[in-house]
Amino acid sequence: MREFLKEELSPRPGRVALVARMTIAATLVMIITMTFRIPFGAYGAIYAFNISRESPGGTVKAVKTIVVAFVLSVLYVLIGARFFLQEPDLRLIWVIATLFVMFYALSAAANYTAAARFGYLLVITIPLWDRQLSVEDKVEGTLWAFGAISLASLITVAIELIYAEWKIRDVLLQPIVECLADVEELLGFYSAGSPPDAKIEKQIIRLVLVGNSALRRTLQRSPYSPQYREQMGALIALVGRVVDIAANMIQLDIKIPEHERSRVRTLAANINKIRSDLVAGAIPHPDLAASAEGLQAVPLLGEMEGAVSLIPEVFAGTRSLDAYAPSQPGKSSTLSLFKADALTNPEHVKFGLKGCLAASLCYLIYNGKDWPGISTAITTCLLTALTTIGSSRQKQVLRIGGAIVGGVVMGIGAEVFILPALDSIAGFTVLFIVATVIAAWFATSSARLSYFGVQIAVAFYLINVSEFKVQTSLDPARDRVIGILLGLLMMWLVFDQLWGAPAVVEMKKAFISNLRMLAQFAREPVSKETRAALERNHSLRETINTNFAKVRALADGVLLEFGPSRDQDLALRNRIRQWQVQLRILFVSCTVLWRYGLSLPGFELPLTLRAARVEFDNRLASALEGMADRLKGDELAKSEDLTAAYTRLEEAAGNASPNEAEQLTPQVQSYLLLSRRVAGLAHSLQREI
């Protein structure tokens, strides 16, 4: 535990600045709401704390989206009150339906930021409309909630703009470049024949422990195009694999023979070239020519060279698919507000039902007991869901632990021992800053610990920032802590018990599902109509990317699950993580092959090659389905000879007419090269699985 906390809480580049921004944003919101007695100040502070941590750059770019989401949320609440407020039964149905819409949107909306902001205002105003107040007071309270959260947004945006002027940093590429720089430095020691120093060893091990969860979350919630997200997702996976191999080299204390050190220097130079290209915004083009012999004494270096050689492949076909879609004026997609798989992926509905059930149980309990003080339970359900899409059951320990530390130890402890001695907002501000810094430092850890810090902040703010005075009565604090624990209990019951399963089981299930989805994708396009093919393409790609993120998140969860099968679970986890890297590259390559199937401009093939292409695609799909069947336990699932299928592709290409072959030579060469790599990746996966 000591080593775990040491690694998680140690300083790293950018951490102090992020903690400072989170603290400044939350503190400014607290001071303004306390000074001008603005209701819902605690929720404003929580909001500023969370968005500074989750997606500060996205917040700056999406101010208009945030404002529109808040306005729509206010209108939704007021219209719902107009039609359902006077009828308790209808009101209950409306609330439950609203909770489902809120959680479904978190999973299925194309713009995650808008969905989260829409739900946040809903969840803090639903309890307001259940109180025995006049309609005028309820409307006024709803508008105050809108004002408090809008104020938090403006303050956070202002801080981010000031910081951006002071220091500009790419939140996606910079961490990737830094990882590659650390690996390059490690290889420099090996190529010189000297042992790595303790500093670089510690840095490599820290990168492995921290993982890529934060990067993947940023990428998933980014406004980038689907194709760019796929490419960056594959790049993150490959760089993570390179770092894992580097960590294994350190653990095994390998020695590089002198005759192989030149090969290591070449590998380090290729990594340096990739870093330079990424920083310059260019597609990586390292010199990957290498002899087949060598590195036999150190297989790990061969694995690293293979992973590095795949990095340029993720950027194949950089032109967006949308560029090929015929324009259709006046026609817009009915799913423009949602992800491409919003109606085809059952996971979105499942997530909406689970969140709705957990929040509805909290709503029924606090209304049935006539205990409005514990209405923080619904807020807790939403805040938990914002951070746990794809997470596994062990995260509940972090949530409950954070609620106890933030609510009982720091919140109630401050009311008993510190707040009675304070007589000004200055003293309270110092206490608030100290609590926020502690919470923010934990919140900026990896996914293994970050939610502990988030829950500390939520519990402390709800107890001590909900009223415009120094809180000395323990009753409100007791109610809010009980509400938080109730919300966490319902989330644990619904997400982990009713629909839950061991993380390794869910991880394997998601990986098998992705193999089958990729098999479907390999057979595309079924329709020759470009618009229909594009919509089908986007839907499948969105589902596959969601499953990739789910597998990675569940892999983090396996580490913190214990039991008699732990060793076997960890072994399966490691194998799936390695397979996932290959499957990601296979997926990115298939997105390019798909264009040849639709004969898009620049991707035409000779007529003699098209039939062989269909056969190759079908055999690739059958191979992927066979892998899925074997993972599921079917030992008799057949394997496909992809090498023979590729050979028939080459033969078909050689049978093209001279005139056609001359015109399409570049496309054919590119297609054959890509197909050979796809066949190699699939064959490797087929052999290992």
C-alpha positions as CSV (number, residue, x, y, z in Angstrom):
1,M,0.0,0.0,0.0
2,R,2.9,2.4,0.8
3,E,4.4,1.8,-2.7
4,F,1.0,2.2,-4.3
5,L,0.3,5.5,-2.6
6,K,3.8,6.7,-3.3
7,E,3.5,6.1,-7.0
8,E,0.0,7.5,-7.2
9,L,0.6,10.7,-5.2
10,S,4.1,11.6,-6.4
11,P,4.4,14.8,-8.4
12,R,4.5,14.6,-12.2
13,P,4.8,17.2,-15.0
14,G,1.6,19.3,-15.1
15,R,0.0,17.9,-11.9
16,V,0.7,21.0,-9.7
17,A,-0.7,23.3,-12.4
18,L,-3.8,21.2,-12.7
19,V,-4.4,21.1,-9.0
20,A,-3.9,24.8,-8.8
21,R,-6.5,25.5,-11.5
22,M,-9.0,23.1,-9.9
23,T,-8.5,24.8,-6.5
24,I,-8.7,28.4,-7.8
25,A,-11.8,27.6,-9.8
26,A,-13.7,26.0,-6.9
27,T,-12.5,28.6,-4.4
28,L,-13.6,31.6,-6.5
29,V,-17.0,30.0,-7.0
30,M,-17.3,29.4,-3.2
31,I,-16.3,33.0,-2.3
32,I,-18.7,34.6,-4.9
33,T,-21.6,32.4,-3.9
34,M,-21.0,33.0,-0.2
35,T,-20.5,36.7,-0.6
36,F,-23.6,37.3,-2.8
37,R,-25.7,34.5,-1.2
38,I,-26.2,32.7,-4.4
39,P,-28.1,29.4,-3.9
40,F,-26.7,26.1,-5.0
41,G,-23.2,27.3,-4.3
42,A,-22.0,23.8,-3.3
43,Y,-23.1,22.4,-6.7
44,G,-21.3,25.2,-8.5
45,A,-18.1,24.5,-6.6
46,I,-18.4,20.7,-7.4
47,Y,-19.0,21.6,-11.0
48,A,-16.0,23.8,-11.3
49,F,-13.8,21.2,-9.5
50,N,-14.9,18.4,-11.9
51,I,-14.8,20.2,-15.2
52,S,-11.3,21.5,-14.4
53,R,-10.2,17.9,-13.9
54,E,-12.1,16.2,-16.7
55,S,-11.8,18.3,-19.8
56,P,-10.6,21.9,-19.3
57,G,-9.6,22.4,-23.0
58,G,-13.0,21.0,-24.0
59,T,-14.7,23.4,-21.7
60,V,-13.0,26.4,-23.3
61,K,-14.0,25.2,-26.8
62,A,-17.5,24.2,-25.9
63,V,-18.9,27.3,-24.0
64,K,-21.7,27.7,-26.5
65,T,-22.6,24.0,-26.1
66,I,-22.6,24.2,-22.4
67,V,-24.9,27.3,-22.3
68,V,-27.3,25.6,-24.8
69,A,-27.4,22.4,-22.7
70,F,-28.2,24.4,-19.5
71,V,-30.9,26.4,-21.2
72,L,-32.5,23.2,-22.6
73,S,-32.3,21.6,-19.1
74,V,-34.1,24.6,-17.6
75,L,-36.8,24.5,-20.3
76,Y,-37.2,20.8,-19.8
77,V,-37.7,21.2,-16.1
78,L,-40.2,24.1,-16.4
79,I,-42.2,22.4,-19.2
80,G,-42.3,19.2,-17.1
81,A,-43.5,21.1,-14.1
82,R,-46.2,22.8,-16.2
83,F,-47.7,19.5,-17.3
84,F,-47.0,17.1,-14.4
85,L,-46.6,19.1,-11.2
86,Q,-50.2,18.9,-10.1
87,E,-50.6,15.1,-10.6
88,P,-48.4,13.1,-8.2
89,D,-48.6,9.9,-10.1
90,L,-47.8,11.6,-13.4
91,R,-45.0,13.5,-11.7
92,L,-43.4,10.2,-10.5
93,I,-43.6,8.7,-14.0
94,W,-42.1,11.9,-15.4
95,V,-39.2,11.9,-12.9
96,I,-38.4,8.2,-13.7
97,A,-38.5,8.8,-17.4
98,T,-36.3,11.9,-17.0
99,L,-33.7,9.9,-15.0
100,F,-33.6,7.3,-17.8
101,V,-33.2,10.0,-20.5
102,M,-30.4,11.6,-18.4
103,F,-28.4,8.4,-18.0
104,Y,-29.1,7.2,-21.6
105,A,-27.8,10.5,-22.9
106,L,-24.6,10.2,-20.9
107,S,-23.8,7.0,-22.8
108,A,-25.4,7.6,-26.2
109,A,-25.0,11.4,-26.9
110,A,-22.5,12.4,-29.5
111,N,-21.5,15.4,-27.4
112,Y,-20.6,14.1,-23.9
113,T,-20.1,17.6,-22.5
114,A,-23.6,18.7,-23.5
115,A,-25.2,15.5,-22.0
116,A,-23.3,15.8,-18.7
117,R,-24.3,19.5,-18.3
118,F,-27.9,18.8,-19.2
119,G,-28.1,16.0,-16.6
120,Y,-26.3,17.9,-13.9
121,L,-28.8,20.7,-13.8
122,L,-31.7,18.3,-13.9
123,V,-30.5,16.2,-11.0
124,I,-30.0,19.2,-8.7
125,T,-33.4,20.7,-9.5
126,I,-35.6,17.6,-9.2
127,P,-35.5,17.6,-5.4
128,L,-36.3,21.3,-5.4
129,W,-39.7,20.6,-7.1
130,D,-40.6,18.0,-4.5
131,R,-40.4,20.5,-1.6
132,Q,-43.4,22.3,-0.1
133,L,-42.8,25.7,-1.7
134,S,-44.7,28.0,-3.9
135,V,-44.4,27.6,-7.6
136,E,-42.8,31.0,-7.8
137,D,-40.1,29.9,-5.3
138,K,-39.5,26.7,-7.3
139,V,-39.1,28.6,-10.6
140,E,-36.8,31.1,-8.9
141,G,-34.7,28.2,-7.4
142,T,-34.4,26.6,-10.8
143,L,-33.1,29.8,-12.3
144,W,-30.7,30.3,-9.4
145,A,-29.3,26.8,-10.1
146,F,-28.8,27.7,-13.7
147,G,-27.1,30.9,-12.6
148,A,-24.8,29.2,-10.1
149,I,-23.6,26.5,-12.6
150,S,-23.2,29.1,-15.4
151,L,-21.1,31.2,-13.1
152,A,-18.9,28.2,-12.3
153,S,-18.5,27.6,-16.1
154,L,-17.5,31.2,-16.8
155,I,-15.0,31.2,-13.9
156,T,-13.4,27.9,-15.1
157,V,-13.3,29.1,-18.7
158,A,-11.6,32.3,-17.6
159,I,-9.0,30.4,-15.6
160,E,-8.3,28.1,-18.5
161,L,-7.9,31.0,-21.0
162,I,-5.4,32.7,-18.7
163,Y,-3.5,29.4,-18.3
164,A,-3.5,28.9,-22.0
165,E,-1.9,32.2,-22.5
166,W,0.7,31.3,-20.0
167,K,1.5,27.8,-21.1
168,I,0.1,25.9,-24.1
169,R,0.2,22.1,-24.0
170,D,-1.4,19.5,-26.2
171,V,-3.3,17.3,-23.8
172,L,-3.2,14.3,-26.1
173,L,0.1,14.4,-28.0
174,Q,2.3,15.8,-25.3
175,P,1.9,12.9,-22.9
176,I,2.5,10.4,-25.7
177,V,5.6,12.3,-26.8
178,E,6.9,12.3,-23.2
179,C,6.3,8.5,-22.9
180,L,8.3,7.9,-26.1
181,A,11.1,10.2,-24.9
182,D,11.4,8.2,-21.7
183,V,11.7,4.9,-23.7
184,E,14.2,6.5,-26.0
185,E,16.3,7.5,-23.0
186,L,16.2,4.0,-21.6
187,L,17.3,2.6,-25.0
188,G,20.1,5.1,-25.0
189,F,21.5,3.5,-21.8
190,Y,21.2,0.0,-23.3
191,S,22.8,1.0,-26.6
192,A,25.8,2.4,-24.7
193,G,26.1,-0.9,-22.7
194,S,25.5,0.8,-19.3
195,P,22.7,0.1,-16.9
196,P,19.8,2.6,-16.8
197,D,19.9,5.1,-14.0
198,A,17.4,4.9,-11.2
199,K,15.5,8.0,-12.3
200,I,14.5,6.7,-15.7
201,E,13.7,3.3,-14.3
202,K,11.3,4.9,-11.8
203,Q,9.7,7.1,-14.5
204,I,9.0,4.1,-16.7
205,I,7.5,2.1,-13.9
206,R,5.4,5.1,-12.9
207,L,4.1,5.3,-16.5
208,V,3.0,1.7,-16.4
209,L,1.3,2.1,-13.0
210,V,-0.6,5.2,-14.0
211,G,-1.7,3.7,-17.3
212,N,-3.5,5.5,-20.2
213,S,-6.9,5.8,-18.6
214,A,-6.8,9.6,-18.4
215,L,-5.7,9.9,-22.1
216,R,-8.4,7.5,-23.2
217,R,-11.0,9.4,-21.3
218,T,-9.8,12.7,-22.8
219,L,-9.9,11.1,-26.3
220,Q,-13.3,9.5,-25.8
221,R,-14.9,12.9,-24.8
222,S,-13.0,15.0,-27.3
223,P,-14.7,16.7,-30.3
224,Y,-12.4,15.1,-32.8
225,S,-13.6,13.1,-35.8
226,P,-14.3,9.4,-35.4
227,Q,-11.4,8.5,-37.7
228,Y,-8.9,10.7,-35.7
229,R,-10.1,9.2,-32.5
230,E,-9.6,5.7,-33.9
231,Q,-6.1,6.6,-35.0
232,M,-5.2,8.2,-31.7
233,G,-6.7,5.3,-29.8
234,A,-4.5,2.9,-31.7
235,L,-1.5,5.2,-31.2
236,I,-2.1,5.3,-27.4
237,A,-2.4,1.5,-27.3
238,L,0.9,1.0,-29.2
239,V,2.8,3.5,-27.1
240,G,1.4,1.9,-24.0
241,R,2.6,-1.5,-25.3
242,V,6.1,0.0,-25.9
243,V,6.2,1.4,-22.3
244,D,5.0,-2.0,-21.0
245,I,7.9,-3.8,-22.8
246,A,10.3,-1.2,-21.5
247,A,9.1,-1.9,-18.0
248,N,9.6,-5.6,-18.5
249,M,13.1,-5.0,-19.7
250,I,13.9,-3.1,-16.5
251,Q,12.3,-5.8,-14.3
252,L,14.3,-8.6,-16.1
253,D,17.5,-6.6,-15.9
254,I,18.5,-7.5,-19.4
255,K,22.0,-7.1,-20.9
256,I,22.4,-6.2,-24.6
257,P,25.2,-8.0,-26.4
258,E,27.7,-5.7,-28.0
259,H,26.9,-6.9,-31.6
260,E,23.2,-6.0,-31.2
261,R,23.7,-2.5,-29.8
262,S,23.6,-0.9,-33.2
263,R,20.1,-2.3,-33.7
264,V,19.1,-0.8,-30.4
265,R,20.5,2.6,-31.5
266,T,18.4,2.3,-34.7
267,L,15.3,1.6,-32.7
268,A,16.0,4.6,-30.5
269,A,16.5,6.8,-33.6
270,N,13.2,5.6,-35.0
271,I,11.4,6.5,-31.8
272,N,13.1,9.9,-31.9
273,K,11.9,10.4,-35.5
274,I,8.3,9.4,-34.5
275,R,8.4,11.9,-31.7
276,S,9.6,14.7,-34.0
277,D,6.9,13.9,-36.5
278,L,4.2,13.9,-33.9
279,V,5.3,17.2,-32.5
280,A,5.5,18.7,-36.0
281,G,2.0,17.5,-36.7
282,A,3.2,15.2,-39.5
283,I,2.5,11.5,-40.1
284,P,5.3,9.4,-38.6
285,H,7.7,8.0,-41.2
286,P,10.6,6.3,-39.4
287,D,13.3,4.3,-41.1
288,L,12.0,0.8,-40.2
289,A,14.3,-1.2,-42.5
290,A,16.1,-3.8,-40.4
291,S,17.6,-7.2,-41.0
292,A,15.8,-10.3,-40.1
293,E,18.7,-11.6,-37.9
294,G,19.7,-10.1,-34.6
295,L,18.0,-9.4,-31.3
296,Q,17.6,-13.2,-30.8
297,A,19.2,-12.9,-27.3
298,V,16.7,-10.2,-26.3
299,P,13.2,-11.1,-27.6
300,L,11.6,-8.1,-25.8
301,L,13.5,-5.7,-28.1
302,G,12.1,-7.5,-31.1
303,E,8.6,-7.1,-29.6
304,M,9.3,-3.4,-29.1
305,E,10.6,-3.0,-32.7
306,G,7.4,-4.7,-33.9
307,A,5.2,-2.3,-31.9
308,V,7.1,0.7,-33.1
309,S,6.9,-0.5,-36.7
310,L,3.1,-0.5,-36.5
311,I,2.8,3.2,-35.4
312,P,2.9,4.6,-39.0
313,E,0.2,2.1,-40.0
314,V,-2.4,3.7,-37.7
315,F,-2.3,6.8,-39.9
316,A,-2.9,5.0,-43.2
317,G,-5.7,6.6,-45.2
318,T,-5.8,10.0,-43.4
319,R,-8.5,11.4,-45.5
320,S,-11.9,11.5,-43.7
321,L,-14.6,9.1,-44.9
322,D,-17.1,12.0,-44.8
323,A,-15.2,13.6,-47.7
324,Y,-16.5,10.8,-50.0
325,A,-20.2,11.2,-49.0
326,P,-22.4,12.8,-51.6
327,S,-23.9,16.0,-50.4
328,Q,-27.7,15.9,-49.9
329,P,-29.0,19.4,-49.2
330,G,-31.9,19.6,-46.9
331,K,-31.4,16.1,-45.5
332,S,-29.9,15.7,-42.0
333,S,-29.4,12.6,-40.0
334,T,-32.0,11.9,-37.3
335,L,-29.2,10.8,-35.0
336,S,-27.1,13.9,-35.4
337,L,-27.3,14.5,-31.6
338,F,-26.3,11.0,-30.8
339,K,-23.6,8.5,-31.6
340,A,-23.8,6.5,-34.7
341,D,-24.7,3.3,-32.7
342,A,-27.2,5.0,-30.4
343,L,-30.0,2.8,-31.6
344,T,-28.0,-0.3,-32.4
345,N,-25.8,-0.8,-29.4
346,P,-27.8,-2.3,-26.4
347,E,-25.1,-1.1,-24.0
348,H,-26.5,2.5,-24.2
349,V,-30.0,1.3,-23.1
350,K,-28.5,-0.9,-20.5
351,F,-26.6,1.9,-19.0
352,G,-29.6,4.2,-19.0
353,L,-31.8,1.5,-17.3
354,K,-29.1,0.9,-14.6
355,G,-28.6,4.5,-13.8
356,C,-32.4,5.2,-13.9
357,L,-33.0,2.3,-11.5
358,A,-30.4,3.4,-9.0
359,A,-31.5,7.0,-9.0
360,S,-35.2,6.1,-8.9
361,L,-34.7,3.9,-5.9
362,C,-33.0,6.8,-4.1
363,Y,-35.8,9.1,-5.2
364,L,-38.5,6.7,-3.8
365,I,-36.7,6.2,-0.6
366,Y,-36.1,9.8,0.4
367,N,-39.7,10.8,-0.6
368,G,-41.2,7.7,1.0
369,K,-39.4,8.5,4.3
370,D,-40.1,12.2,3.9
371,W,-36.5,12.9,4.4
372,P,-35.5,15.6,1.9
373,G,-32.1,16.1,3.5
374,I,-30.8,12.9,1.9
375,S,-31.8,14.0,-1.6
376,T,-28.0,14.2,-2.3
377,A,-28.3,10.6,-3.1
378,I,-29.6,11.4,-6.6
379,T,-26.7,13.8,-7.2
380,T,-24.3,11.1,-6.0
381,C,-25.7,8.7,-8.6
382,L,-25.1,11.1,-11.4
383,L,-21.6,12.1,-10.2
384,T,-20.7,8.5,-9.8
385,A,-21.9,7.7,-13.3
386,L,-20.0,10.5,-14.8
387,T,-16.8,8.8,-13.8
388,T,-17.6,5.2,-13.9
389,I,-18.7,4.5,-17.5
390,G,-16.9,1.2,-18.2
391,S,-15.4,1.0,-14.7
392,S,-15.6,-2.2,-12.6
393,R,-16.9,-3.0,-9.2
394,Q,-13.7,-2.3,-7.1
395,K,-14.2,1.5,-7.7
396,Q,-17.0,1.4,-5.1
397,V,-14.4,1.1,-2.4
398,L,-12.9,4.4,-3.6
399,R,-16.3,6.1,-3.6
400,I,-17.3,5.0,-0.1
401,G,-13.8,5.7,1.3
402,G,-13.8,9.2,-0.3
403,A,-17.3,9.9,1.1
404,I,-16.2,8.9,4.6
405,V,-13.0,10.9,4.5
406,G,-14.6,14.0,2.8
407,G,-17.9,13.8,4.7
408,V,-17.1,12.4,8.1
409,V,-13.4,13.0,8.8
410,M,-13.0,16.4,7.0
411,G,-16.6,17.7,6.8
412,I,-18.0,16.8,10.2
413,G,-14.6,17.0,11.7
414,A,-14.2,20.6,10.6
415,E,-17.7,21.4,12.1
416,V,-16.7,20.0,15.4
417,F,-13.1,21.2,15.8
418,I,-12.4,24.1,13.4
419,L,-15.5,26.0,12.3
420,P,-16.6,27.1,15.8
421,A,-13.4,29.0,16.1
422,L,-13.8,30.9,12.8
423,D,-15.6,34.2,12.5
424,S,-14.9,35.4,8.9
425,I,-15.0,34.1,5.4
426,A,-11.2,34.5,5.2
427,G,-10.7,31.7,7.8
428,F,-13.2,29.5,6.0
429,T,-11.5,30.2,2.7
430,V,-8.2,28.9,4.1
431,L,-10.0,25.7,5.3
432,F,-11.7,25.3,1.9
433,I,-8.5,25.7,0.0
434,V,-6.7,23.1,2.2
435,A,-9.6,20.6,1.7
436,T,-9.7,21.3,-2.0
437,V,-6.0,20.8,-2.5
438,I,-6.1,17.5,-0.7
439,A,-9.1,16.3,-2.8
440,A,-7.6,17.7,-6.1
441,W,-4.3,15.9,-5.5
442,F,-6.0,12.6,-5.1
443,A,-8.3,13.4,-8.0
444,T,-5.4,13.9,-10.4
445,S,-4.1,10.4,-9.7
446,S,-4.6,7.5,-12.1
447,A,-8.0,5.8,-12.6
448,R,-7.1,3.5,-9.7
449,L,-7.4,6.3,-7.1
450,S,-8.8,9.5,-8.8
451,Y,-12.4,9.0,-7.8
452,F,-11.4,8.9,-4.1
453,G,-10.4,12.6,-4.5
454,V,-13.5,13.5,-6.4
455,Q,-15.7,12.0,-3.7
456,I,-13.8,13.9,-0.9
457,A,-14.6,17.2,-2.7
458,V,-18.3,16.3,-3.3
459,A,-18.9,15.3,0.4
460,F,-17.0,18.2,1.9
461,Y,-18.7,20.8,-0.4
462,L,-22.2,19.5,0.2
463,I,-21.7,19.7,3.9
464,N,-20.0,23.0,4.3
465,V,-20.9,25.1,1.3
466,S,-24.7,24.5,1.1
467,E,-25.6,27.4,3.5
468,F,-24.4,31.0,3.7
469,K,-22.8,30.6,7.2
470,V,-20.4,28.6,9.1
471,Q,-22.2,25.3,9.6
472,T,-22.1,24.1,13.2
473,S,-25.3,22.0,13.3
474,L,-24.5,18.3,12.7
475,D,-28.0,17.5,11.4
476,P,-27.5,18.8,7.8
477,A,-24.0,17.1,7.7
478,R,-25.5,13.9,8.9
479,D,-28.3,14.0,6.3
480,R,-25.9,14.8,3.4
481,V,-23.5,12.0,4.3
482,I,-26.3,9.5,4.6
483,G,-27.6,10.7,1.2
484,I,-24.2,10.3,-0.3
485,L,-23.8,6.8,1.1
486,L,-27.4,5.9,0.0
487,G,-26.5,6.9,-3.6
488,L,-23.3,4.9,-3.5
489,L,-25.2,1.9,-2.1
490,M,-27.8,2.0,-4.8
491,M,-25.1,2.4,-7.5
492,W,-23.2,-0.6,-6.0
493,L,-26.4,-2.7,-5.8
494,V,-27.6,-2.0,-9.4
495,F,-24.3,-1.7,-11.3
496,D,-22.3,-4.3,-9.5
497,Q,-24.7,-6.8,-8.1
498,L,-27.8,-6.9,-10.3
499,W,-25.9,-6.6,-13.6
500,G,-22.4,-7.1,-12.3
501,A,-19.8,-9.8,-13.0
502,P,-16.1,-10.2,-12.2
503,A,-14.1,-7.7,-14.3
504,V,-12.1,-10.4,-16.0
505,V,-15.4,-12.1,-17.2
506,E,-16.7,-8.8,-18.6
507,M,-13.4,-8.0,-20.1
508,K,-13.3,-11.3,-22.0
509,K,-16.9,-10.9,-23.0
510,A,-16.2,-7.4,-24.4
511,F,-13.2,-8.6,-26.3
512,I,-15.2,-11.5,-27.8
513,S,-17.9,-9.0,-28.8
514,N,-15.3,-6.9,-30.5
515,L,-14.0,-9.8,-32.5
516,R,-17.5,-10.5,-33.8
517,M,-18.2,-6.8,-34.5
518,L,-14.9,-6.6,-36.4
519,A,-15.9,-9.7,-38.4
520,Q,-19.0,-7.8,-39.5
521,F,-17.0,-4.8,-40.3
522,A,-14.6,-6.9,-42.4
523,R,-17.5,-7.9,-44.7
524,E,-18.6,-4.3,-45.2
525,P,-19.7,-2.6,-47.3
526,V,-22.8,-4.6,-47.9
527,S,-24.7,-1.7,-49.6
528,K,-23.2,-0.1,-52.6
529,E,-25.1,3.2,-51.9
530,T,-22.5,5.5,-50.4
531,R,-24.7,7.2,-47.8
532,A,-26.1,4.0,-46.4
533,A,-22.7,2.4,-46.4
534,L,-21.2,5.4,-44.5
535,E,-24.0,5.3,-41.9
536,R,-23.4,1.5,-41.3
537,N,-19.7,2.1,-41.2
538,H,-20.0,4.8,-38.6
539,S,-22.3,2.7,-36.4
540,L,-20.0,-0.3,-36.4
541,R,-16.9,1.8,-35.8
542,E,-18.5,3.6,-32.9
543,T,-19.5,0.3,-31.2
544,I,-16.0,-1.2,-31.8
545,N,-14.3,1.8,-30.3
546,T,-16.7,1.7,-27.3
547,N,-15.7,-1.9,-26.7
548,F,-12.0,-1.1,-27.0
549,A,-12.5,1.5,-24.2
550,K,-14.5,-0.9,-22.1
551,V,-11.8,-3.7,-22.4
552,R,-9.1,-1.2,-21.3
553,A,-11.2,0.0,-18.3
554,L,-12.0,-3.5,-17.2
555,A,-8.3,-4.4,-17.4
556,D,-7.7,-1.8,-14.8
557,G,-10.4,-3.3,-12.6
558,V,-9.0,-6.8,-12.7
559,L,-5.9,-5.6,-10.9
560,L,-7.9,-4.7,-7.8
561,E,-10.0,-7.9,-7.7
562,F,-9.0,-10.7,-5.5
563,G,-9.9,-14.4,-5.1
564,P,-8.7,-17.9,-5.6
565,S,-8.5,-17.4,-9.4
566,R,-6.5,-14.2,-9.3
567,D,-3.4,-15.6,-10.9
568,Q,-5.4,-17.0,-13.8
569,D,-7.4,-13.8,-14.2
570,L,-4.2,-11.7,-14.3
571,A,-2.7,-14.0,-16.9
572,L,-5.8,-13.8,-19.1
573,R,-5.8,-10.0,-18.6
574,N,-2.3,-9.7,-19.9
575,R,-3.0,-11.9,-22.9
576,I,-6.1,-9.9,-23.8
577,R,-4.2,-6.6,-23.4
578,Q,-1.6,-7.8,-25.9
579,W,-4.2,-9.1,-28.3
580,Q,-6.1,-5.8,-28.1
581,V,-3.1,-3.8,-29.4
582,Q,-3.0,-6.1,-32.5
583,L,-6.8,-5.9,-32.9
584,R,-6.7,-2.1,-32.8
585,I,-4.2,-2.0,-35.6
586,L,-6.2,-4.6,-37.5
587,F,-9.3,-2.4,-37.1
588,V,-7.6,0.7,-38.3
589,S,-6.3,-1.1,-41.3
590,C,-9.7,-2.5,-42.1
591,T,-11.2,1.0,-42.1
592,V,-8.8,1.7,-45.1
593,L,-9.7,-1.7,-46.8
594,W,-13.3,-0.7,-46.5
595,R,-12.8,2.1,-48.9
596,Y,-11.5,-0.3,-51.6
597,G,-14.7,-2.3,-51.1
598,L,-16.8,0.8,-52.0
599,S,-14.4,1.9,-54.8
600,L,-14.0,5.4,-53.5
601,P,-11.9,7.9,-55.5
602,G,-8.3,6.8,-55.2
603,F,-9.3,3.4,-54.0
604,E,-10.4,1.7,-57.2
605,L,-9.3,-1.9,-57.9
606,P,-9.2,-3.9,-61.2
607,L,-12.3,-6.0,-61.9
608,T,-10.3,-9.1,-61.8
609,L,-9.2,-8.3,-58.2
610,R,-12.6,-7.5,-56.8
611,A,-13.9,-11.0,-56.5
612,A,-10.6,-12.1,-54.8
613,R,-11.1,-9.1,-52.4
614,V,-14.5,-10.3,-51.4
615,E,-13.1,-13.8,-50.8
616,F,-10.3,-12.4,-48.7
617,D,-12.6,-10.2,-46.7
618,N,-14.9,-13.2,-46.0
619,R,-12.0,-15.4,-44.9
620,L,-10.8,-12.6,-42.6
621,A,-14.2,-12.3,-41.1
622,S,-14.4,-16.1,-40.7
623,A,-11.0,-16.1,-39.0
624,L,-12.2,-13.4,-36.5
625,E,-15.4,-15.3,-35.8
626,G,-13.3,-18.5,-35.2
627,M,-11.2,-16.6,-32.7
628,A,-14.3,-15.5,-30.9
629,D,-15.7,-19.0,-30.8
630,R,-12.4,-20.4,-29.4
631,L,-12.3,-17.8,-26.7
632,K,-15.8,-18.7,-25.8
633,G,-14.8,-22.3,-25.3
634,D,-15.4,-24.0,-28.7
635,E,-12.2,-25.9,-29.2
636,L,-13.5,-27.2,-32.6
637,A,-13.8,-23.8,-34.2
638,K,-12.0,-23.8,-37.5
639,S,-9.1,-21.6,-38.5
640,E,-8.7,-19.8,-41.8
641,D,-5.6,-20.0,-44.0
642,L,-5.2,-16.2,-44.6
643,T,-1.8,-16.7,-46.2
644,A,-3.5,-18.7,-49.0
645,A,-6.2,-16.1,-49.3
646,Y,-3.6,-13.4,-49.7
647,T,-1.8,-15.5,-52.3
648,R,-5.0,-15.6,-54.4
649,L,-5.1,-11.8,-54.2
650,E,-1.7,-11.5,-55.7
651,E,-2.6,-14.0,-58.4
652,A,-5.7,-12.0,-59.2
653,A,-3.7,-8.8,-59.4
654,G,-1.4,-10.4,-61.8
655,N,-4.3,-11.3,-64.1
656,A,-5.4,-7.7,-64.7
657,S,-5.3,-6.4,-68.2
658,P,-2.2,-4.4,-69.1
659,N,-4.1,-1.1,-69.6
660,E,-6.1,-1.5,-66.3
661,A,-3.0,-2.6,-64.4
662,E,-1.0,0.4,-65.7
663,Q,-3.8,2.9,-64.6
664,L,-4.4,1.3,-61.2
665,T,-0.8,0.3,-60.2
666,P,-0.5,2.6,-57.2
667,Q,-3.9,1.6,-55.8
668,V,-3.2,-2.1,-56.3
669,Q,0.3,-1.9,-54.7
670,S,-1.1,0.0,-51.7
671,Y,-4.0,-2.5,-51.4
672,L,-1.8,-5.6,-51.6
673,L,0.7,-4.1,-49.0
674,L,-2.1,-3.3,-46.6
675,S,-3.8,-6.7,-47.1
676,R,-0.6,-8.5,-46.5
677,R,-0.2,-6.7,-43.2
678,V,-3.8,-7.4,-42.2
679,A,-3.3,-11.1,-43.1
680,G,-0.1,-11.1,-40.9
681,L,-1.8,-9.5,-38.0
682,A,-4.9,-11.8,-38.2
683,H,-2.7,-14.9,-38.6
684,S,-0.6,-13.9,-35.5
685,L,-3.8,-13.3,-33.5
686,Q,-5.3,-16.6,-34.8
687,R,-2.2,-18.5,-33.7
688,E,-2.1,-17.0,-30.2
689,I,-5.8,-17.3,-29.5
